[in-house]
Amino acid sequence: MIVWLNGTHGAGKTTTSPLVQRLIPDSRVFDAEKVGETLMDITPGLPETDNFQHWPPWRQLVVETARRVLDYTGGALVVPMTVLVEQYWREISTGLAHHAIPVRHFLLHADQDTLRGRIEGDVLMGPSPFRLKYLDPYAEAARTWLLGEAEVIDTTHLTPAEAALQIAEAVRS
């Protein structure tokens, strides 16, 4: 099984994912961003883009990596990864379904002011223009398709531990 934690920067995916992993027996965290980092290291580089998700191999390799890891380990993978382009989500979810891998898709959601405050106040990464530029695309994705596609966990007033508990309870039910 895949437990996909979607949402934009500041929603709590990175902080919540290891907490979810501890609550779901026989699970591991798979950071799909590492697949993108591997593609970014190819030299000479792949076609220029502002986001590695635009490279079709990223989406295919995320599916293939998840499949291979699950074939090897069994259990579940907790995947903290923002996907705001509906076509990309369809490619990933269809690819996983092709391999009979069930997906629980959770959206960690917070209002724009909360997200902006979290990003601007992040003591580890510092304020990030890169992260801030995804607030509007997130709002558009939420409005047009994402809220209807995922199980929504509103993290506006939740601690990461409370969000993780809600996700783990939903997966168990």
C-alpha positions as CSV (number, residue, x, y, z in Angstrom):
1,M,0.0,0.0,0.0
2,I,1.0,3.6,-0.6
3,V,0.0,6.3,1.9
4,W,0.6,9.4,-0.2
5,L,0.8,12.7,1.7
6,N,0.1,15.5,-0.7
7,G,-0.1,19.2,-0.1
8,T,1.9,22.3,-0.7
9,H,5.0,23.5,1.1
10,G,4.2,24.3,4.7
11,A,1.3,21.8,5.0
12,G,3.4,19.4,7.1
13,K,4.2,16.5,4.9
14,T,7.9,16.2,5.8
15,T,7.3,16.5,9.5
16,T,4.2,14.3,9.5
17,S,5.5,11.4,7.3
18,P,7.9,9.8,9.9
19,L,5.1,10.1,12.5
20,V,2.7,8.3,10.2
21,Q,5.4,5.6,9.5
22,R,5.7,4.9,13.2
23,L,2.0,4.4,13.5
24,I,1.6,2.0,10.5
25,P,3.2,-1.4,11.1
26,D,5.7,-2.6,8.5
27,S,5.9,0.8,6.7
28,R,8.7,3.0,5.4
29,V,9.0,6.6,4.2
30,F,9.8,6.9,0.6
31,D,10.8,10.5,-0.3
32,A,10.0,10.7,-4.1
33,E,11.9,14.0,-4.2
34,K,15.1,11.9,-4.1
35,V,14.1,10.5,-7.5
36,G,14.0,14.0,-8.8
37,E,17.4,14.9,-7.3
38,T,18.9,11.9,-9.1
39,L,17.5,13.1,-12.4
40,M,18.8,16.6,-11.7
41,D,22.3,15.1,-11.3
42,I,22.4,13.6,-14.8
43,T,25.1,15.3,-17.0
44,P,24.7,16.8,-19.4
45,G,21.4,17.8,-17.8
46,L,18.0,16.9,-19.0
47,P,15.9,19.6,-20.7
48,E,15.6,22.8,-18.7
49,T,12.7,23.0,-16.3
50,D,11.8,24.8,-13.0
51,N,10.4,21.5,-11.5
52,F,11.7,18.0,-12.0
53,Q,8.1,16.7,-11.9
54,H,7.8,18.0,-15.5
55,W,10.2,15.3,-16.7
56,P,8.1,12.2,-17.6
57,P,10.8,9.9,-16.3
58,W,10.3,11.3,-12.8
59,R,6.7,10.1,-12.7
60,Q,7.5,6.7,-14.2
61,L,10.5,6.2,-11.9
62,V,8.4,7.1,-8.8
63,V,6.0,4.3,-9.7
64,E,8.7,1.9,-10.6
65,T,10.7,2.6,-7.4
66,A,7.7,2.3,-5.2
67,R,6.7,-1.0,-6.9
68,R,10.2,-2.5,-6.6
69,V,10.6,-1.5,-2.9
70,L,7.2,-2.9,-2.0
71,D,8.0,-6.1,-3.9
72,Y,11.2,-6.4,-1.9
73,T,9.9,-5.3,1.6
74,G,6.1,-5.7,1.5
75,G,4.2,-3.5,3.9
76,A,3.4,0.2,3.1
77,L,5.3,3.2,1.8
78,V,4.5,6.7,3.2
79,V,5.2,9.1,0.4
80,P,5.4,12.8,1.4
81,M,5.3,14.5,-2.0
82,T,3.5,17.5,-3.5
83,V,1.8,16.8,-6.8
84,L,-0.3,19.7,-8.0
85,V,-0.7,18.8,-11.7
86,E,-3.7,16.6,-12.1
87,Q,-2.2,14.8,-15.2
88,Y,0.9,13.9,-13.2
89,W,-1.2,12.6,-10.3
90,R,-3.2,10.5,-12.8
91,E,0.0,9.1,-14.3
92,I,1.3,8.1,-10.9
93,S,-1.9,6.7,-9.5
94,T,-2.7,4.8,-12.7
95,G,0.8,3.4,-12.8
96,L,0.5,2.2,-9.2
97,A,-3.0,0.7,-9.9
98,H,-1.5,-1.1,-13.0
99,H,0.7,-2.9,-10.5
100,A,-2.2,-3.6,-8.1
101,I,-0.8,-1.3,-5.5
102,P,-3.5,0.4,-3.4
103,V,-3.1,4.1,-2.7
104,R,-4.5,6.1,0.2
105,H,-4.2,9.7,-1.0
106,F,-4.2,12.3,1.8
107,L,-4.1,16.0,1.3
108,L,-2.6,17.9,4.2
109,H,-4.4,21.2,3.8
110,A,-4.1,24.6,5.6
111,D,-5.4,28.0,4.7
112,Q,-3.1,30.4,2.7
113,D,-2.2,32.6,5.7
114,T,-1.2,29.6,7.8
115,L,0.9,28.1,4.9
116,R,2.6,31.5,4.3
117,G,3.4,31.9,8.0
118,R,4.9,28.4,8.2
119,I,7.1,28.9,5.2
120,E,8.2,32.4,6.2
121,G,8.8,31.2,9.8
122,D,10.6,28.0,8.9
123,V,13.7,27.9,11.2
124,L,15.3,25.0,9.3
125,M,15.0,26.1,5.7
126,G,14.4,29.8,6.3
127,P,11.9,31.8,4.2
128,S,11.9,30.4,0.7
129,P,10.7,32.2,-2.4
130,F,10.7,28.8,-4.2
131,R,8.2,27.4,-1.6
132,L,6.1,30.5,-1.5
133,K,5.6,30.5,-5.3
134,Y,3.6,27.3,-5.0
135,L,0.9,28.8,-2.8
136,D,-1.2,30.0,-5.8
137,P,-0.8,26.8,-7.8
138,Y,-1.8,24.9,-4.7
139,A,-4.9,27.0,-4.2
140,E,-5.9,26.4,-7.9
141,A,-5.3,22.7,-7.7
142,A,-7.3,22.5,-4.5
143,R,-10.1,24.4,-6.0
144,T,-10.2,22.5,-9.3
145,W,-9.4,18.8,-8.5
146,L,-7.3,18.1,-5.5
147,L,-9.8,18.5,-2.7
148,G,-12.1,16.0,-4.4
149,E,-9.3,13.5,-5.2
150,A,-7.8,13.0,-1.7
151,E,-8.9,12.5,1.9
152,V,-8.4,16.0,3.4
153,I,-6.6,16.5,6.7
154,D,-6.9,20.1,7.7
155,T,-3.6,20.8,9.5
156,T,-4.3,24.5,10.2
157,H,-4.9,23.8,13.9
158,L,-3.4,20.3,14.2
159,T,0.0,19.3,15.4
160,P,1.9,17.0,13.1
161,A,1.3,14.2,15.7
162,E,-2.4,14.8,15.6
163,A,-2.4,14.8,11.8
164,A,-0.4,11.6,11.8
165,L,-2.8,9.9,14.1
166,Q,-5.8,10.9,11.9
167,I,-4.0,9.4,8.9
168,A,-3.0,6.2,10.6
169,E,-6.6,5.7,12.0
170,A,-8.0,6.3,8.5
171,V,-5.6,3.7,7.0
172,R,-6.5,1.2,9.7
173,S,-10.3,1.6,9.2
